[in-house]
Amino acid sequence: QVQLVESGGGLVQPGGSLRLSCAASGFTFSSYWMSWVRQAPGKGLEWVSNIQSGGGSASYADSVKGRFAISRDNAKNTLYLQMNSLKPEDTAVYYCAKVGAYSDYDYWGQGTQVTVSS
């Protein structure tokens, strides 16, 4: 069965950096676009970033553009999110999600907490 397991979250000071990882299994990882989505406390889901199946191109929400970088290692079935210049408003649970054949998010990880605070 499909599994997505995020890791790498934690507490970081404003201006700091974290790298999130998402280990994927149960599907042909290299065939699918992947996304990062986040949910801040008391708020709804917010799309953060997409990456093509081959890792050749990516897109970002305006709120993170220039600070975050999505990448993937298809040989390791792993998705990454490098987060730099973190702000308190980046505090959220971060989820990795598989993009299905019809551009929906058909599988989600359990999420990893990122807290940006002094």
Buried (B, 14 or more C-beta within 10 A) or exposed (E): EEEBBBBBBEEBEEEEEBBBBBBBEEBEBBEBBBBBBBBBEEEEBBBBBBBBBEBEEBEBBEBBEEBBBBBBEBEEBBBBBBBBEBEEEBBBBBBBBBBEEEEEBBBBBEBBEBBBEE
